[in-house]
Structures are given as C-alpha cells and as structure tokens.
C-alpha cells in the first residue's frame, strides 16, 4: 500500500524546509535582537541551544516534526526498495541490516532531538547536553550507515546518476558534520573546568570567549549540515516519482525498470536517473 501513495515524495521535502526554517528562524531571531547574551557569563556567539531555550515553543514544535519525518522518510525509503518502487537491494544480506540499523539509530537521534528541545539549555543544562550528545551520535551513526547503504546500492546499479550524487553529497556532509562535532566538543571542553574562565564580574575571559564562540559556530554548522543531509533524502526519493507516473518497478541488479501496465507486455523502460 505504501508504494501506491503519491504524496510520500513530499515527506522529505517538507522535512528539509522545516529544518531549514527552524535553524534560519532561530538565527534571525538572535541576529535581529542585537546578538544578545542571554546570560551574563555567555560568550559573544551563543549556542543554537540557547536561542532555542528562549524560543521554546518553536524549538519543540519544529524539532518534533523534523524528528518524526526524519525517521518516517528512512523507513519509507526501505519499504519502497523492498517493493521495487526505488532501486532495490541486491546484496540483501549486507544491505538489509545496514538499512535497518540506519533506521534504528535515526530513532535514537530523533528521541535525542525531541528531548533536547524539551529539556532546554538554561533550565536543564545537564539533561539538555546529554540528549544533544545522544542526538549527535545517533545522527552520525545513522548517517554513516545510510552512506554505506547508498554506496552499496550504487554498486548494484552503477549507471544511476541519482545514487552516485546522493552518495557523494551524503559522504561530504557526514565528514564535515563529524569534523564540526569534534571541534565543537574540544572547544567547549577547553575552558569548561578552567578556574580562570570567568573574571571577578562573572564575565568570560577573552580566550574562553573566543573558544566558546567558535564552539557555538560549529554547533550552528552542524544544524545546517543536518538540513542539507535531509535534502539528500529528497534526492533518494526522486525515482519514486517516475515509478508512480509510469507505473514502473525497478529491476534487481540493473538500471532499468519494468512497466506494470497490463497493456505494455512488460516493456522495459530505460531509466538512468
């Protein structure tokens, strides 16, 4: 039944724009407010978590929507490949567990994202950053598995430009996101236990201000990289549009599809997309 629902292609599109809207709105709210420091001991550049804490209804509402659509998109992608409405898995023993694990860790990431929006950085600092770590790690693992899955699918269907570009885009985004996550964590931890982090007035010293500001910049970068990663899921679903329009089922192990129309005598349709 899932393979017959035409609106499915809209899910990753809506999710991409929801994520982009959330992060851009939070950024614009902070910029247009005059770059405020919400607490006197904050750095010049604040974390996206802090802006989200100040705009909690927006943060929770769109964060929850993004989480649900993220998991749903990966699950539907898996089902459509099994129904051959997207290019199917040929090496099922390798590709199936990778796809299922990617979905599982997307659930972990989704739970982390929802909880970090509920337990904000000001009122529940420890819980917030714990759930943020769960989100980051879950997303990194899910993304790495998804990249692996798409890479294997491209080997199964080497003529597919869509799979090739999806693999390249995902790989670049995941690498940049992991680098940003490492730098964010390192910079955040450098001054966290320093006895000289704050002066007598409770303000952050210049060195720690620079390091915390850079850490915040990398958190913003991860947020926007996540948005672009969601855009690659749109790319993964594009062949489904062709499959629905022409009633095509994709073959195992090559880049052609078979029309399912009874009057077509199973005519092959070339499809290098």
C-alpha positions as CSV (number, residue, x, y, z in Angstrom):
1,X,0.0,0.0,0.0
2,X,2.9,2.4,0.8
3,X,4.2,2.0,-2.7
4,X,1.0,3.5,-4.1
5,X,0.8,6.7,-2.1
6,X,1.9,9.6,-4.3
7,X,2.3,12.1,-1.5
8,X,5.1,10.1,0.1
9,X,7.6,12.1,-2.0
10,X,6.5,15.2,-0.1
11,X,7.7,14.0,3.3
12,X,11.5,14.5,2.8
13,X,10.8,17.8,1.0
14,X,8.6,19.1,3.9
15,X,11.3,17.9,6.4
16,X,14.1,19.7,4.6
17,X,12.2,23.0,4.6
18,X,11.1,22.5,8.2
19,X,14.6,22.1,9.4
20,X,15.9,25.0,7.3
21,X,13.1,27.2,8.5
22,X,13.8,26.3,12.2
23,X,17.5,27.0,12.1
24,X,17.2,30.1,9.9
25,X,14.4,31.5,12.1
26,X,16.4,30.9,15.3
27,X,19.5,32.5,13.7
28,X,17.5,35.5,12.5
29,X,15.8,35.9,15.9
30,X,19.2,36.1,17.6
31,X,20.7,38.5,14.9
32,X,17.7,40.8,14.8
33,X,17.6,41.0,18.6
34,X,21.1,42.5,18.5
35,X,23.2,39.4,19.2
36,X,22.1,39.2,22.8
37,X,23.9,37.2,25.5
38,X,21.0,35.6,27.3
39,X,23.2,35.1,30.4
40,X,25.9,37.4,31.6
41,X,28.5,34.6,31.6
42,X,27.9,33.6,27.9
43,X,30.3,34.0,25.0
44,X,29.8,36.6,22.3
45,X,28.3,33.9,19.9
46,X,25.6,31.9,21.7
47,X,24.8,28.3,21.0
48,X,21.7,27.4,19.0
49,X,20.5,25.6,22.1
50,X,20.4,28.9,23.9
51,X,18.3,30.6,21.2
52,X,16.1,27.5,21.2
53,X,15.6,27.8,25.0
54,X,14.4,31.4,24.6
55,X,12.0,30.4,21.8
56,X,10.9,27.1,23.3
57,X,7.5,26.5,21.6
58,X,9.1,27.0,18.1
59,X,12.0,24.8,19.1
60,X,9.8,21.9,20.4
61,X,7.2,22.1,17.7
62,X,9.5,22.1,14.7
63,X,12.1,19.9,16.4
64,X,9.4,17.2,17.0
65,X,8.1,17.5,13.4
66,X,11.6,17.1,12.0
67,X,12.3,14.1,14.2
68,X,9.1,12.2,13.1
69,X,9.5,13.0,9.4
70,X,13.2,12.0,9.5
71,X,12.5,8.5,10.9
72,X,9.5,8.1,8.6
73,X,11.4,9.0,5.5
74,X,14.1,6.4,6.1
75,X,11.5,3.7,7.0
76,X,9.5,4.5,3.8
77,X,12.7,4.5,1.7
78,X,13.4,1.0,3.0
79,X,9.9,-0.2,2.2
80,X,9.9,1.3,-1.3
81,X,13.1,-0.5,-2.1
82,X,11.6,-3.8,-1.0
83,X,8.6,-3.1,-3.2
84,X,11.0,-2.2,-6.1
85,X,9.5,1.3,-6.3
86,X,13.0,2.5,-5.7
87,X,16.1,0.8,-6.8
88,X,16.1,-2.4,-4.8
89,X,18.8,-4.0,-2.6
90,X,20.6,-6.8,-4.5
91,X,23.0,-7.8,-1.7
92,X,20.3,-8.2,0.9
93,X,22.5,-10.0,3.5
94,X,24.7,-6.9,3.6
95,X,22.3,-4.1,2.7
96,X,19.2,-5.0,4.7
97,X,20.8,-4.9,8.2
98,X,22.7,-1.7,7.3
99,X,19.4,-0.1,6.3
100,X,17.6,-1.3,9.4
101,X,20.4,-0.2,11.7
102,X,20.3,3.2,10.0
103,X,16.6,3.5,10.8
104,X,17.2,2.3,14.4
105,X,19.9,5.0,15.0
106,X,17.7,7.6,13.4
107,X,15.1,6.8,16.1
108,X,17.9,7.3,18.7
109,X,18.7,10.7,17.1
110,X,15.0,11.6,16.9
111,X,14.5,10.9,20.6
112,X,17.6,12.9,21.4
113,X,16.4,15.8,19.3
114,X,12.9,15.9,20.8
115,X,14.2,15.6,24.4
116,X,16.9,18.3,23.9
117,X,14.2,20.7,22.8
118,X,12.0,19.9,25.8
119,X,14.8,20.0,28.4
120,X,16.3,23.3,27.5
121,X,19.9,24.5,28.0
122,X,19.0,27.0,30.7
123,X,16.6,25.1,33.0
124,X,18.0,21.6,32.5
125,X,21.6,22.1,31.3
126,X,23.0,18.7,32.1
127,X,20.0,16.8,30.6
128,X,19.9,19.1,27.6
129,X,23.6,18.4,26.6
130,X,23.2,14.7,27.4
131,X,20.3,14.5,24.9
132,X,22.3,16.7,22.5
133,X,25.1,14.1,22.6
134,X,22.6,11.3,22.0
135,X,21.3,13.2,19.0
136,X,24.7,14.0,17.6
137,X,26.0,10.4,18.0
138,X,22.8,8.8,16.8
139,X,22.7,11.0,13.7
140,X,26.3,10.4,12.9
141,X,25.9,6.6,13.1
142,X,22.6,6.6,11.2
143,X,24.2,8.9,8.5
144,X,27.3,6.8,8.2
145,X,25.2,3.6,7.8
146,X,22.9,5.4,5.2
147,X,26.0,6.5,3.2
148,X,27.2,2.9,3.3
149,X,23.8,1.7,2.1
150,X,23.6,4.1,-0.8
151,X,27.2,3.2,-1.7
152,X,26.3,-0.5,-1.9
153,X,23.2,0.4,-3.9
154,X,25.3,2.4,-6.4
155,X,27.5,-0.7,-6.9
156,X,24.3,-2.7,-7.6
157,X,23.1,0.0,-10.0
158,X,26.3,1.6,-11.3
159,X,24.5,3.6,-14.1
160,X,22.3,5.5,-11.7
161,X,23.4,9.2,-11.5
162,X,20.9,9.8,-8.7
163,X,22.6,7.2,-6.4
164,X,26.1,8.4,-7.4
165,X,25.3,12.1,-6.5
166,X,23.4,11.1,-3.3
167,X,26.4,9.0,-2.1
168,X,28.8,11.9,-2.8
169,X,26.6,14.5,-1.1
170,X,26.0,12.4,1.9
171,X,29.6,11.5,2.3
172,X,30.8,15.1,2.2
173,X,28.1,16.2,4.6
174,X,28.7,13.4,7.1
175,X,32.5,14.1,7.1
176,X,32.0,17.8,7.6
177,X,29.5,17.2,10.4
178,X,31.7,14.8,12.2
179,X,34.7,17.2,12.0
180,X,32.4,20.0,13.2
181,X,31.2,17.9,16.1
182,X,34.7,17.0,17.2
183,X,35.8,20.6,17.1
184,X,32.7,21.8,18.9
185,X,33.3,19.3,21.7
186,X,37.0,20.1,22.0
187,X,36.5,23.8,22.1
188,X,33.6,23.5,24.5
189,X,35.8,21.4,26.9
190,X,38.9,23.5,26.8
191,X,37.7,26.1,29.3
192,X,34.9,24.2,30.9
193,X,36.9,23.4,34.0
194,X,39.3,26.3,34.0
195,X,39.4,28.2,37.3
196,X,40.1,31.4,35.3
197,X,37.2,31.1,32.9
198,X,35.3,34.0,34.5
199,X,36.6,37.3,35.9
200,X,35.5,38.9,39.1
201,X,32.4,40.4,37.4
202,X,31.4,36.9,36.3
203,X,32.2,37.5,32.6
204,X,34.1,35.1,30.5
205,X,37.7,35.9,29.8
206,X,38.8,36.7,26.3
207,X,40.4,33.4,25.4
208,X,37.5,31.3,26.7
209,X,35.1,33.8,24.9
210,X,36.8,33.1,21.6
211,X,36.9,29.3,22.2
212,X,33.2,29.1,23.3
213,X,32.1,31.3,20.4
214,X,33.9,29.1,17.9
215,X,32.3,26.1,19.6
216,X,28.9,27.7,19.2
217,X,29.6,28.4,15.5
218,X,30.3,24.7,14.9
219,X,27.0,23.8,16.6
220,X,25.2,26.1,14.2
221,X,27.2,24.5,11.3
222,X,26.1,21.0,12.4
223,X,22.4,22.2,12.4
224,X,22.6,23.5,8.8
225,X,24.6,20.4,7.7
226,X,21.7,18.3,9.2
227,X,19.3,20.3,7.0
228,X,21.4,19.6,3.9
229,X,21.6,15.9,4.9
230,X,17.8,15.9,4.9
231,X,17.9,17.3,1.4
232,X,19.8,14.3,0.2
233,X,16.9,12.1,1.3
234,X,14.8,14.1,-1.2
235,X,17.3,13.0,-3.8
236,X,16.9,9.4,-2.8
237,X,13.1,9.5,-3.2
238,X,13.1,11.2,-6.7
239,X,12.9,7.9,-8.7
240,X,9.7,7.2,-6.9
241,X,8.0,10.0,-8.8
242,X,8.9,8.3,-12.1
243,X,7.8,4.9,-10.8
244,X,4.4,6.3,-9.9
245,X,3.9,8.3,-13.1
246,X,4.8,5.4,-15.4
247,X,3.8,2.5,-13.1
248,X,7.4,1.2,-13.0
249,X,9.0,-1.5,-10.9
250,X,12.8,-1.3,-10.8
251,X,14.9,-4.4,-11.6
252,X,17.3,-6.2,-9.3
253,X,20.9,-5.6,-10.4
254,X,20.5,-3.2,-13.3
255,X,19.2,0.3,-14.0
256,X,16.1,-0.4,-16.0
257,X,12.5,-0.6,-14.8
258,X,9.6,-2.7,-15.9
259,X,6.3,-1.1,-16.6
260,X,3.5,-2.8,-14.7
261,X,0.7,-1.8,-17.1
262,X,-1.0,-4.9,-18.4
263,X,-1.1,-3.4,-21.9
264,X,2.6,-2.9,-22.0
265,X,3.6,-6.5,-22.3
266,X,6.2,-5.8,-19.6
267,X,8.1,-3.4,-21.8
268,X,11.4,-2.3,-20.4
269,X,11.9,1.4,-19.7
270,X,15.4,2.8,-19.6
271,X,16.0,4.8,-16.5
272,X,19.4,6.2,-15.8
273,X,18.1,8.8,-13.3
